[in-house]
Structure formats: structure tokens, C-alpha cells
Amino acid sequence: MVSAAAPVVFETDVVVIGGGPAGSTASTLIAQKGYRVELFEREKFPRFHIGESLIPETYWVLERLNMLPKMKASHFVHKHSVQFVSATGKLSAPFYFADNKPHECSQTWQVVRSEFDLMMLNNAREHGVNAHEGARVLDVLFEGDRAVGVKVQLEDGSHREVRAKVVVDASGQSGLLQNKFKLRVWDPLLNKGAIWTYWEGAYRDVGRDEGATIVIQTPNKQGWFWNIPLHDNRVSIGVVGPFDYLFKGRGDHEQTYLEEVALCPAVQERTANAKRVTGYFATKDYSYRAKEVAGNGWVLIGDAFGFLDPLYSSGVLLALKSGEMAADAIVEGLQASDTTAAQLGKWGPALNQGIDRMRRLVCEYYEGFSFGRFVKNYPHLKNTVTDLLIGDLFTDRVDAVWEPMETLYSEEKRAPKSWDAGTPEEIAANKLNELFLPDGPRP
């Protein structure tokens, strides 16, 4: 009897699982410091992904990655602002980012993720990352409680063990290590889903407003639509609502989407002369975070650490920021020969605090917060609210908005429960993040 051949064993400094924005960010920044990085991505790029709107604070990480020249040379639509449409159809004044911060960082982009993510991954390669596509990480290897590498199946079907001083889990919502250690904590409040499609020739504003993200509250206040203009005369338009409202007792995704459009004149107007160019996508996205960002020899970043409701387009920022913060801690740890949980996860409290600020703004919106009313009552805080919208989440200065916001509460309203306040087990057991992709073309 012939025994199976033992997998070939390689050694490196850092292994990164996943080649999305979080994984490509962390791997690039670590490689820039001269360390050997092996990245394993299970899919072949380009591949579809949702999360198309960048907010201005991504600029600073993109600058460190040397991505800005590529972004400036791209055909991605320039984004200067965000606007809100109320349930009654009233359009807010634009929140122009540059009015708040007159710097080139205040112009950002609306991206097609299949293109943007490939640009990010190739940029990692240019910085020395050895990135493998079509490579499936089968397991993270441990000695005691310390991660020491991974077992991988490469695209050709061969198996390889890669030993490393640090393993970075950027595996997305599949959450390889999060599931292994049962670290996931479901948010008790944010239980949303989305259905969307892509339109050609939909209405878009002109000039400075051409690339604006529009957030349109549905007249029945059950949810909201995003309107994100992309290049090639396409617009991404999706509806977000409570999971039960969108997916229980309704028809198929197409029927539900069209029913929601029929209830929303602002969306009807924007799509009146447009042609739908894809099928209907859907996602059941439950917000969550992990109890820990790191352990001995391992780190969680991006969606492998947590997912936050996409209302304010914070997804790519949190991917880039967590990748950056983790990379800096890893480099510092490698230089000091310290890859303990304490060193690798020292950035966790700061990340959580930043996510908490964006989450608070998300929860307030769902509880009826009006930007127009707030600015009317507290005009001196308009710039501070805009700071939150641009993703300036990692400074105590923005906390100045919370007490004034609470003065506008109705008598029975209270501040939102924290993300780790607890979700009943019988509810948590039925939560799952799922993505439904239609046949046919995808951006």
C-alpha cells in the first residue's frame, strides 16, 4: 500500500488568507518593510463583490499603499459628496466633503469592486507579495495555542504546508478562525438584507454632484435605497431593509425589488429612462464582530473580524484601516520577536471604538435621525457630522455630536444598545450572511 505523499513544506514570515482589500492592504504594508509574505486567495480575480462606494478617509491608507496614482489614472467616477432623500421625498443639501476638509483626500471614488480589488491585489504583487489565486486554505496549523502556518490546496490540486511567524485571516465573511474559535458576536440591532441591480442610463446629477452617493429613505420608512453612479453610464441601485420585511412572505427577488421601487417615487424618477443590465442580486447581511482581533501568532482583519451595516459605505474603509492597523502591529512584533496576542492585537480597542462611532450613526438613522433637523438645531456641528460621514472615526473629537443628538430624542427613545449587548441564542442560531448572485453579467 502506497501512502499519500506528505505535503511540501515552505517557510515565510507572514501568511495572509484572502486577497480582498483587507488582505491586500496588510500584505502590501508588511512586504514594504522587507518581510516575506505569501497570500492565498481562493477565487480567481477579477470577481464580483459589492461595496462600491469609497469614503474619503480611505485616502490615507491608499497613499501608504502607493495606490493613489493608479486611482487618479482610473476611470472610476469621482465622488465629492453624499445626499439624503427623506421619506417625504425632500432632498437634503449635499454634504460636500471638501467644504469640511479642503484637501485632495475629500475627492474619492465610486468603484467597480471586481476592478478595484484586482488593482489592489496586483499592487500587492508589485510590492513583493507572493499572491496565489485559486488557492484554498484548508486549515490553519497550530502548535498549542499558537498559529504556525497553514495547509493549502493550490490551483493545480497540489497540497502545501506554509510555516509562518504570523497568520493573517482576511478570509471575509466565511471567517475561518472566527468560526474555529466561535468568536462571532451577532449585533442585536442591525439585521438587514439588500436586493439590488444595475441600470444603464439612469439619471445622474452633473458637475460636482455627478458622483454623489444618494441615500433615499422609502416612504413607508421600512428601509432605504442606495444610488451609486459608476463608470460606463451605469448606476448601482439597491434597497436595504429589515431581513424579515424583505425576505419573508414576499415573492422572488425581482418581484420584491420592483414592489419597493413602485413605492418610492425618487427611485422611479431616476430609473424612468434607464435599462436594467443585470439580474437581481441579494444579500442577507447580519452585522457582527469577533470577541478578539488576535491570538498568539494570528490576526483577524476586514470581514473576517466584523461586518457593519453598509448605510454609510464604511466597508472598504474598515477593511483598509484594519489591514493597516494590523500590519503595523505585525511589523512591530516581528522586529521585536514578539508575536503574542497582546502585541498583534494591540490595535483592537481603537478599531472597535471607530466602528462603534459609525455604528451609532447607522442605528440613529434607522431610529429616525434627521440630518436636516440636526443641522438646523446645531449648525455648528454640521462639519463634525460630515467628519463621521467621511470616515474620520478614530478621534474623540467627533463624540461632540452624541449629546446634542440625544436632545432631539422623543421622550421614550434611548441610545442604541451596544454591539455586544447580546442576541438571544435562538435568534443567533438562525443568522447567516448569504449572497445570492444571478446568472448573466456581473460588474
C-alpha positions, 0 to 999 in steps of 0.5 A: 500500500502506497501512502499519500505523499506528505505535503511540501513544506515552505517557510515565510514570515507572514501568511495572509488568507484572502486577497480582498482589500483587507488582505491586500492592504496588510500584505502590501504594508508588511512586504514594504518593510522587507518581510516575506509574505505569501497570500492565498486567495481562493477565487480567481480575480477579477470577481464580483463583490459589492461595496462600491462606494469609497469614503474619503478617509480611505485616502490615507491608507491608499497613499501608504499603499502607493495606490493613489496614482493608479486611482487618479489614472482610473476611470472610476467616477469621482465622488465629492459628496453624499445626499439624503432623500427623506421619506417625504421625498425632500432632498437634503443639501449635499454634504460636500466633503471638501467644504469640511476638509479642503484637501485632495483626500475629500475627492474619492471614488465610486468603484467597480469592486471586481476592478478595484480589488484586482488593482489592489491585489496586483499592487500587492504583487508589485510590492513583493507579495507572493499572491496565489489565486485559486488557492484554498486554505484548508486549515490553519496549523497550530502548535498549542495555542499558537498559529504556525502556518497553514495547509493549502490546496493550490490551483493545480490540486497540489497540497502545501504546508506554509510555516509562518511567524504570523497568520493573517485571516482576511478570509471575509465573511466565511471567517475561518478562525472566527468560526474555529474559535466561535468568536462571532458576536451577532449585533442585536440591532442591525439585521438587514438584507439588500436586493439590488441591480444595475441600470444603464442610463439612469439619471445622474446629477452633473458637475460636482454632484455627478458622483454623489452617493444618494441615500433615499429613505422609502416612504413607508420608512421600512428601509432605504435605497442606495444610488451609486453612479459608476463608470460606463453610464451605469448606476448601482441601485439597491434597497436595504431593509429589515431581513424579515420585511424583505425576505419573508412572505414576499415573492422572488427577488425581482418581484420584491425589488420592483414592489419597493421601487413602485413605492418610492417615487425618487427611485422611479424618477431616476430609473424612468429612462434607464435599462436594467443590465443585470439580474437581481442580486441579494444579500442577507447581511447580519452585522457582527464582530469577533470577541478578539482581533488576535491570538498568539501568532494570528490576526483577524482583519476586514470581514473576517473580524466584523461586518457593519451595516453598509448605510454609510459605505464604511466597508472598504474603509474598515477593511483598509484601516484594519489591514493597516492597523494590523500590519503595523502591529505585525511589523512591530512584533516581528522586529521585536520577536514578539508575536503574542496576542497582546502585541498583534492585537494591540490595535483592537480597542481603537478599531472597535471604538471607530466602528462603534462611532459609525455604528451609532450613526447607522442605528440613529438613522434607522431610529429616525435621525434627521440630518436636516433637523440636526443641522438646523438645531446645531449648525455648528456641528454640521462639519463634525457630522460630515467628519463621521460621514467621511470616515474620520472615526478614530478621534474623540473629537467627533463624540461632540455630536452624541449629546446634542443628538440625544436632545432631539430624542422623543421622550421614550427613545434611548441610545442604541444598545451596544454591539455586544449587548447580546442576541438571544441564542435562538435568534443567533442560531438562525443568522447567516450572511448569504449572497445570492448572485444571478446568472448573466453579467456581473460588474 
